[in-house]
Amino acid sequence: MRDTAPFIDPVSGELDLRQILRESLPVLALVVLFGGLALLVFLVALFVGGLAGVLSTLLSQLILAVGAGVVLVYAVARGVQLSGV
């Protein structure tokens, strides 16, 4: 178990902005990955239309839902690792 709280500089007691930035970059990468993939599929839906467009829209929504779940699971798992439990 850690003696100090995560994201707090043990010397000064202030927020450790470097650690916050280090921990936020993987989350940002996951959001950009799933958001970009969903955007590409949604653009296909805009240009195709018809039944293929509807299916592409549904697929982009599924990608966003799965991406949100992956980001949430990552955040919880990383939080557990940082807390030392």
Secondary structure as UniProt FT lines:
FT   TURN            6..7
FT   TURN            10..12
FT   HELIX           17..48
FT   HELIX           50..83
//
